[in-house]
Amino acid sequence: MPSYTYAVKGQRLLRQRGYPCAIKRRSKDSENGCGYSLYVGDRCGRAAEILDSYSVPYTIRRDGADDDDKL
């Protein structure tokens, strides 16, 4: 997610629909640049459709990150 504002918007939209998710700040040396990540446990395809319908920009990463278990 390109900004904290979009991360919060996405989190609210998904949580209101029963999708547990967490926001995490990306490190500045991340290969994806600085920004925020919104982690969704399952039903990612449907979560992406919801974000699309509200024009919330995102990038799907299926591999996760080394410290995802700390969320």
C-alpha positions as CSV (number, residue, x, y, z in Angstrom):
1,M,0.0,0.0,0.0
2,P,1.4,3.3,-1.0
3,S,0.4,5.2,2.2
4,Y,-0.8,4.7,5.8
5,T,-4.1,6.3,4.8
6,Y,-4.8,3.6,2.2
7,A,-3.7,0.9,4.6
8,V,-6.2,2.1,7.2
9,K,-8.9,2.4,4.6
10,G,-8.3,-1.1,3.4
11,Q,-8.2,-2.5,6.9
12,R,-11.5,-0.9,7.8
13,L,-13.2,-2.1,4.6
14,L,-12.0,-5.7,5.1
15,R,-12.6,-5.9,8.9
16,Q,-16.2,-4.6,8.4
17,R,-16.7,-7.6,6.1
18,G,-15.1,-10.2,8.5
19,Y,-11.6,-10.4,7.2
20,P,-9.0,-10.3,9.9
21,C,-6.0,-8.2,8.8
22,A,-3.1,-6.3,10.2
23,I,-1.1,-3.2,9.0
24,K,2.7,-3.3,9.1
25,R,5.2,-0.6,8.3
26,R,7.7,-1.8,5.6
27,S,11.3,-1.0,6.2
28,K,12.9,1.7,4.1
29,D,15.4,-0.8,2.6
30,S,12.6,-3.1,1.5
31,E,12.8,-4.1,-2.2
32,N,9.2,-2.8,-2.6
33,G,10.1,0.6,-1.3
34,C,8.9,2.2,1.9
35,G,5.2,2.1,2.7
36,Y,2.7,-0.2,4.5
37,S,1.6,-3.7,4.1
38,L,-1.9,-5.0,4.9
39,Y,-1.7,-8.7,5.7
40,V,-4.8,-10.8,5.1
41,G,-4.9,-14.4,6.4
42,D,-7.1,-16.1,3.8
43,R,-9.7,-15.4,1.1
44,C,-7.2,-13.0,-0.5
45,G,-9.0,-13.1,-3.9
46,R,-12.2,-11.9,-2.4
47,A,-10.3,-9.3,-0.3
48,A,-8.7,-8.0,-3.4
49,E,-12.1,-7.6,-5.1
50,I,-13.3,-5.5,-2.2
51,L,-10.2,-3.3,-2.3
52,D,-10.7,-2.9,-6.1
53,S,-14.3,-2.0,-5.7
54,Y,-13.3,0.9,-3.5
55,S,-10.3,1.9,-5.6
56,V,-7.8,1.1,-2.8
57,P,-4.4,0.5,-4.5
58,Y,-2.5,-2.6,-3.5
59,T,0.1,-5.2,-4.6
60,I,-0.4,-8.9,-3.9
61,R,2.5,-10.6,-2.3
62,R,1.9,-14.3,-1.7
63,D,5.3,-15.1,-0.3
64,G,5.0,-12.9,2.8
65,A,8.0,-11.6,4.7
66,D,10.5,-13.0,7.1
67,D,8.9,-11.5,10.2
68,D,5.2,-12.1,9.4
69,D,4.9,-14.3,12.4
70,K,5.4,-11.2,14.6
71,L,2.1,-9.6,13.6
